[in-house]
Amino acid sequence: MTTETIPACSGPVLLLVGTRKGIFFLRCDAARSRWSLEGPHFLGHLAYHVVLDPRDGRTLLAATKTGHLGPALFRSTDLGKSWQEASSPPAFPKVEDGDGGRVVDHVFWLEPGLPGDPDVWYSGTSPPALFRSEDAGDTWSPVSGWNDHPNWGLWTEDGADGTPGGSLLHSINIDPRDPRHLYIGLSGGGVFESTDGGDSWKPLNRGCEANFNPVPEPEFGHDPHCLRLHPLAPDVLWQQNHCGIYRLERPSQVWERVGDNMPRDVGDIGFPIELHPRDPDTAWVFPMDGSDVWPRTSPDGKPAVYVTRDAGRSWQRRDAGLPREHAWLTVLRQAMTVDAHDPVGVYFGTTTGEVWASSDEGGEWTCIARNLPHVFSVEVAQLAS
């Protein structure tokens, strides 16, 4: 299954935290024992996603929005010391006056290309569209095979805001063996696959429940919250879905609900899912209350991370150091991440402005930041020693 192995990283860690009111950095040394908070950058901006380019270790892209100025995409080539706005951000082609047309509300997801394509990036937006840059994020072009697909309106309900955060294209995954092999996730649409660089697409949702859909076992119309492909075993995909935790091993076309193995009183509903960088059978999730009204908070106010080390056949609770009661935490789909150390560091941010860290794969948790704005995303920037 595993295609290769990679050594563990040992350098300092920088966490990139996107919030409702700007971007913050959390920095520590290689021991991951003492953290310092830096920022904010872009105070007042909604910062949906901030990502380091792992291919050069210094370029950052940030997807932001302000209420009166609209969406923007910023670049830094010096790890955030200075920023420049993209000269041509993701946007739909203009139409003749009076003809209406689609407008990008915000960029939600940023994904760097493969090492062999050093200047390529992808972005996902609301409404759910896909864009590509070939100059390190300065100018962007639509992936017309998706954005103008004859079924785009059918698959996305014409981009309607059918979910609380708006209809989104998120979770862009690139097969490390083939840059033309892409997987994307749509809130309110499902998982879709392309094997020709985005020219054509097909749904990949068999086996996933969609209990909110009047059609039993629909081909599309699902609500994946986060989709992950394991870089060392790219035939293994995981998703945290509105209706459970699923795993898929290609060439199978049918997802398996491995969340059925979670404790019944906790359930398998949540937003994020993160994978161990060297073990495709290990994954972490942050369960939330999935009852009928969907509170989206820690079940019974007792937060915990759950980990599987056997491809979802069993799950273990990891809550040492987390609040024991009356902690109604919400962790969004981009607000959990892992580093590449040994042992792996696991991190998550909450909508109540806390960032939590574990340097031992979830064994013990420490709050490393409090009183931040609502956290949208947390990403690791692994720095050189």
C-alpha positions as CSV (number, residue, x, y, z in Angstrom):
1,M,0.0,0.0,0.0
2,T,2.7,2.5,1.0
3,T,4.6,3.8,-2.0
4,E,7.6,5.1,-0.1
5,T,8.8,6.4,3.3
6,I,9.9,9.8,4.4
7,P,12.0,10.8,7.4
8,A,10.4,12.6,10.3
9,C,11.0,16.4,10.5
10,S,12.9,17.8,13.4
11,G,12.9,21.6,12.9
12,P,10.8,24.4,14.5
13,V,7.1,24.6,13.9
14,L,5.1,27.6,12.8
15,L,1.3,27.5,13.0
16,L,-0.7,29.6,10.6
17,V,-4.0,30.6,12.2
18,G,-6.7,32.1,10.1
19,T,-9.5,33.8,12.1
20,R,-12.6,36.0,11.7
21,K,-10.5,39.1,12.4
22,G,-7.1,38.4,10.9
23,I,-4.1,36.1,10.7
24,F,-2.0,35.0,13.7
25,F,1.3,33.0,13.9
26,L,2.2,30.6,16.7
27,R,5.9,29.8,16.7
28,C,7.9,27.3,18.7
29,D,11.3,25.6,18.6
30,A,12.0,22.0,17.6
31,A,11.1,20.8,21.1
32,R,7.6,22.2,20.7
33,S,7.4,23.1,24.4
34,R,7.2,26.9,24.4
35,W,5.0,28.9,22.0
36,S,5.0,32.6,21.1
37,L,2.1,34.4,19.5
38,E,2.6,36.9,16.6
39,G,0.2,39.1,14.8
40,P,-2.3,40.0,13.8
41,H,-1.8,40.4,10.1
42,F,-4.8,41.8,8.2
43,L,-6.7,42.8,11.3
44,G,-10.4,42.8,10.6
45,H,-10.2,40.6,7.6
46,L,-12.0,37.2,7.5
47,A,-9.0,34.9,6.9
48,Y,-10.3,31.6,5.7
49,H,-7.0,29.8,4.9
50,V,-3.3,30.5,5.2
51,V,-0.9,28.0,3.7
52,L,2.9,27.7,3.3
53,D,4.3,26.5,0.0
54,P,6.2,23.3,1.1
55,R,8.2,23.4,-2.1
56,D,10.2,26.6,-1.2
57,G,9.5,26.9,2.5
58,R,9.0,30.7,2.4
59,T,6.0,31.6,0.2
60,L,2.6,32.0,2.0
61,L,-0.8,32.4,0.4
62,A,-3.7,33.8,2.4
63,A,-7.4,33.8,1.4
64,T,-9.2,36.8,3.0
65,K,-12.3,38.9,2.8
66,T,-13.6,42.1,4.2
67,G,-17.2,43.0,4.5
68,H,-17.0,46.2,2.4
69,L,-14.1,45.4,0.0
70,G,-14.9,41.8,-0.8
71,P,-12.5,38.8,-1.3
72,A,-8.8,39.1,-1.8
73,L,-5.8,36.8,-2.0
74,F,-2.4,37.9,-0.6
75,R,1.1,36.5,-1.1
76,S,4.2,36.7,1.0
77,T,7.6,35.5,-0.2
78,D,9.3,36.2,3.1
79,L,7.2,34.2,5.6
80,G,4.8,37.0,6.3
81,K,7.2,39.9,6.8
82,S,5.6,41.6,3.8
83,W,2.5,40.9,1.7
84,Q,1.4,41.7,-1.9
85,E,-2.2,41.3,-3.2
86,A,-2.6,38.9,-6.2
87,S,-2.7,40.9,-9.4
88,S,-5.5,38.7,-10.8
89,P,-7.3,36.8,-8.1
90,P,-9.8,33.9,-8.7
91,A,-12.8,35.3,-10.6
92,F,-15.5,34.2,-13.0
93,P,-15.4,35.6,-16.5
94,K,-17.3,38.9,-16.9
95,V,-20.6,38.8,-18.7
96,E,-22.4,41.5,-20.6
97,D,-24.1,44.1,-18.4
98,G,-27.5,43.0,-17.3
99,D,-26.9,39.3,-18.0
100,G,-26.2,38.4,-14.4
101,G,-23.4,35.8,-13.9
102,R,-21.5,34.2,-11.1
103,V,-19.4,36.1,-8.6
104,V,-16.7,34.7,-6.2
105,D,-17.9,35.5,-2.7
106,H,-14.6,34.3,-1.2
107,V,-11.7,32.0,-1.7
108,F,-12.0,29.2,0.9
109,W,-9.3,26.6,0.2
110,L,-5.7,26.9,-1.1
111,E,-3.7,23.9,-2.3
112,P,-0.1,23.9,-3.6
113,G,0.7,21.7,-6.5
114,L,3.2,18.9,-6.7
115,P,7.0,19.3,-6.3
116,G,7.3,18.8,-10.1
117,D,5.1,21.8,-10.7
118,P,6.8,24.4,-8.4
119,D,4.6,27.4,-9.3
120,V,1.2,25.7,-9.5
121,W,-1.6,26.3,-6.9
122,Y,-5.3,25.4,-6.9
123,S,-8.0,27.3,-5.0
124,G,-11.6,26.5,-4.2
125,T,-14.3,29.1,-3.7
126,S,-17.8,29.9,-2.8
127,P,-19.8,29.4,-4.9
128,P,-18.1,26.1,-5.5
129,A,-15.6,26.7,-8.3
130,L,-12.1,25.7,-9.0
131,F,-9.2,27.9,-10.1
132,R,-5.5,27.3,-10.9
133,S,-2.4,29.5,-10.8
134,E,0.8,28.8,-12.7
135,D,2.8,31.7,-11.3
136,A,2.9,31.0,-7.5
137,G,-0.5,32.5,-6.8
138,D,-0.2,35.9,-8.5
139,T,-2.7,35.3,-11.4
140,W,-5.5,32.8,-11.5
141,S,-7.5,31.1,-14.2
142,P,-10.7,29.1,-14.0
143,V,-10.6,25.4,-14.4
144,S,-13.3,25.5,-17.0
145,G,-13.8,21.7,-17.1
146,W,-15.3,22.1,-13.6
147,N,-16.7,25.6,-13.5
148,D,-18.4,25.3,-16.9
149,H,-19.3,21.6,-16.7
150,P,-22.8,20.9,-18.1
151,N,-23.7,19.4,-14.7
152,W,-22.2,22.2,-12.6
153,G,-25.6,23.6,-11.7
154,L,-27.1,20.2,-11.0
155,W,-24.1,19.1,-8.9
156,T,-24.0,22.3,-6.9
157,E,-27.7,23.3,-6.9
158,D,-26.5,26.3,-8.9
159,G,-24.1,27.3,-6.2
160,A,-26.9,27.9,-3.7
161,D,-26.0,28.6,-0.1
162,G,-27.4,25.3,1.1
163,T,-25.1,25.0,4.1
164,P,-24.5,27.3,7.0
165,G,-21.2,28.6,5.8
166,G,-22.3,28.8,2.2
167,S,-21.8,26.3,-0.6
168,L,-18.0,25.6,-0.9
169,L,-15.5,23.8,-3.0
170,H,-12.9,22.5,-0.5
171,S,-10.5,19.7,0.1
172,I,-8.5,19.8,-3.1
173,N,-6.3,16.7,-3.3
174,I,-3.7,15.9,-5.9
175,D,-2.5,12.4,-6.5
176,P,1.3,12.6,-6.0
177,R,1.9,10.1,-8.8
178,D,0.0,12.1,-11.4
179,P,-0.8,15.9,-11.3
180,R,-3.8,15.4,-13.6
181,H,-5.5,13.1,-11.0
182,L,-7.6,15.4,-8.8
183,Y,-10.2,14.9,-6.0
184,I,-12.4,17.7,-4.7
185,G,-15.1,18.0,-2.0
186,L,-18.2,20.1,-2.2
187,S,-20.3,21.0,0.8
188,G,-23.8,20.3,-0.5
189,G,-22.5,18.4,-3.6
190,G,-20.2,15.5,-2.7
191,V,-16.8,14.1,-3.7
192,F,-15.7,14.4,-7.4
193,E,-12.8,13.0,-9.3
194,S,-10.9,14.0,-12.4
195,T,-8.2,12.0,-14.2
196,D,-7.4,14.5,-16.9
197,G,-6.3,17.7,-15.1
198,G,-9.9,18.9,-14.5
199,D,-11.2,18.7,-18.1
200,S,-13.8,16.1,-17.0
201,W,-15.3,15.0,-13.7
202,K,-17.4,12.2,-12.2
203,P,-19.0,11.8,-8.7
204,L,-17.4,9.5,-6.2
205,N,-20.0,9.1,-3.4
206,R,-21.1,5.4,-3.4
207,G,-21.5,4.1,0.1
208,C,-21.9,7.5,1.7
209,E,-25.1,8.2,3.5
210,A,-27.0,11.4,2.8
211,N,-29.9,11.2,5.2
212,F,-31.0,14.8,4.5
213,N,-31.6,13.9,0.9
214,P,-35.0,12.7,-0.2
215,V,-33.4,10.3,-2.7
216,P,-32.0,7.2,-1.2
217,E,-28.3,6.7,-2.0
218,P,-28.0,9.6,-4.4
219,E,-25.1,9.8,-6.9
220,F,-24.4,13.3,-5.8
221,G,-25.8,15.8,-3.3
222,H,-23.7,14.6,-0.3
223,D,-22.0,16.9,2.3
224,P,-18.4,15.9,2.8
225,H,-16.8,18.2,5.4
226,C,-13.2,17.3,4.8
227,L,-11.5,15.0,2.3
228,R,-7.9,13.7,2.7
229,L,-5.6,11.7,0.5
230,H,-2.6,10.0,2.1
231,P,0.5,11.3,0.3
232,L,2.5,8.0,0.7
233,A,-0.4,5.8,-0.1
234,P,-2.4,7.8,-2.6
235,D,-5.0,5.1,-3.2
236,V,-6.2,5.6,0.4
237,L,-8.7,8.4,1.0
238,W,-10.5,9.5,4.1
239,Q,-13.4,11.8,4.7
240,Q,-15.2,13.3,7.6
241,N,-18.7,13.7,6.3
242,H,-21.9,15.3,7.6
243,C,-23.1,11.7,7.9
244,G,-20.0,10.0,9.3
245,I,-16.4,9.0,8.9
246,Y,-15.5,7.1,5.7
247,R,-12.5,5.5,4.2
248,L,-11.9,4.4,0.6
249,E,-9.1,2.2,-0.9
250,R,-8.9,2.5,-4.7
251,P,-9.7,1.0,-7.1
252,S,-12.9,0.5,-5.1
253,Q,-15.7,3.0,-5.9
254,V,-17.5,2.4,-2.6
255,W,-16.7,4.2,0.7
256,E,-16.7,2.3,4.0
257,R,-18.2,4.0,7.0
258,V,-15.4,3.3,9.5
259,G,-17.1,5.8,11.9
260,D,-19.5,3.0,12.8
261,N,-16.7,1.8,15.0
262,M,-16.8,5.0,17.1
263,P,-18.5,4.9,20.6
264,R,-22.3,5.2,20.1
265,D,-22.6,7.9,22.7
266,V,-20.1,10.1,20.8
267,G,-20.9,9.3,17.2
268,D,-18.9,10.0,14.1
269,I,-20.1,13.4,13.1
270,G,-17.6,16.4,12.9
271,F,-15.8,18.6,10.5
272,P,-12.0,17.9,10.3
273,I,-10.0,14.8,9.7
274,E,-6.2,14.6,9.7
275,L,-3.8,11.8,8.7
276,H,-0.5,10.6,10.1
277,P,2.2,11.8,7.6
278,R,3.9,8.3,7.6
279,D,1.1,5.9,8.4
280,P,-2.0,5.7,6.2
281,D,-3.9,3.7,8.8
282,T,-3.7,6.5,11.4
283,A,-6.2,9.4,11.5
284,W,-7.5,11.9,14.0
285,V,-11.0,13.4,14.2
286,F,-12.8,15.9,16.5
287,P,-16.3,14.6,17.1
288,M,-19.2,17.0,17.6
289,D,-22.8,16.6,18.5
290,G,-24.7,15.4,15.4
291,S,-28.2,15.2,16.8
292,D,-31.2,16.4,14.9
293,V,-30.6,20.1,15.3
294,W,-26.9,19.7,14.8
295,P,-25.4,21.7,17.7
296,R,-21.9,21.3,16.3
297,T,-20.3,21.3,19.7
298,S,-18.4,18.7,21.8
299,P,-20.8,16.0,22.8
300,D,-22.1,16.7,26.4
301,G,-19.6,19.5,26.6
302,K,-16.7,17.1,27.0
303,P,-14.3,17.7,24.1
304,A,-11.9,15.0,22.9
305,V,-9.9,14.0,19.9
306,Y,-10.3,10.4,18.7
307,V,-7.5,8.5,16.9
308,T,-7.5,5.2,14.9
309,R,-4.3,3.3,14.2
310,D,-5.9,0.4,12.4
311,A,-7.7,2.1,9.4
312,G,-10.8,2.8,11.4
313,R,-11.5,-0.6,12.9
314,S,-11.1,0.9,16.4
315,W,-10.9,4.4,17.9
316,Q,-9.4,5.7,21.1
317,R,-10.3,8.8,23.0
318,R,-7.6,11.3,23.7
319,D,-8.7,14.0,26.1
320,A,-5.9,14.4,28.7
321,G,-5.5,18.1,29.4
322,L,-8.7,19.2,27.7
323,P,-11.6,20.6,29.8
324,R,-13.6,17.8,31.5
325,E,-17.0,19.4,31.3
326,H,-19.0,22.5,30.1
327,A,-16.6,23.1,27.2
328,W,-18.9,23.4,24.1
329,L,-16.1,23.5,21.5
330,T,-16.5,23.7,17.8
331,V,-13.6,22.9,15.4
332,L,-14.1,23.6,11.7
333,R,-12.9,21.6,8.8
334,Q,-9.6,23.5,8.2
335,A,-9.0,24.1,11.9
336,M,-7.1,20.9,12.7
337,T,-3.6,19.9,11.5
338,V,-0.6,17.8,12.1
339,D,3.2,18.3,11.8
340,A,5.8,15.7,10.6
341,H,7.8,15.2,13.8
342,D,8.2,11.9,15.6
343,P,6.0,11.7,17.6
344,V,3.6,13.7,15.5
345,G,2.2,17.0,16.8
346,V,-1.5,17.5,16.5
347,Y,-3.2,20.9,16.7
348,F,-6.7,22.3,16.6
349,G,-8.4,25.7,16.9
350,T,-11.9,26.5,18.1
351,T,-14.5,29.0,17.2
352,T,-14.1,30.4,20.7
353,G,-10.5,31.5,20.0
354,E,-8.4,28.8,21.5
355,V,-5.6,26.8,19.9
356,W,-4.7,23.5,21.5
357,A,-1.5,21.4,20.9
358,S,-0.3,17.9,21.6
359,S,3.3,17.0,20.9
360,D,2.7,13.3,21.5
361,E,0.0,12.4,18.9
362,G,-2.9,13.4,21.2
363,G,-1.7,11.8,24.4
364,E,-1.6,15.2,26.3
365,W,-3.1,18.5,25.3
366,T,-2.1,22.1,26.2
367,C,-3.8,25.3,25.3
368,I,-1.2,27.4,23.5
369,A,-3.4,30.5,22.7
370,R,-6.6,32.0,24.1
371,N,-8.9,34.9,23.4
372,L,-8.2,34.9,19.6
373,P,-11.1,35.6,17.3
374,H,-13.2,32.7,15.9
375,V,-10.7,30.3,14.3
376,F,-11.4,29.3,10.7
377,S,-8.1,27.4,9.9
378,V,-4.9,26.1,11.4
379,E,-2.1,24.9,9.2
380,V,1.5,23.8,10.0
381,A,4.4,25.5,8.4
382,Q,7.3,23.1,9.0
383,L,10.5,25.2,9.0
384,A,14.0,24.2,8.3
385,S,16.3,23.5,11.4
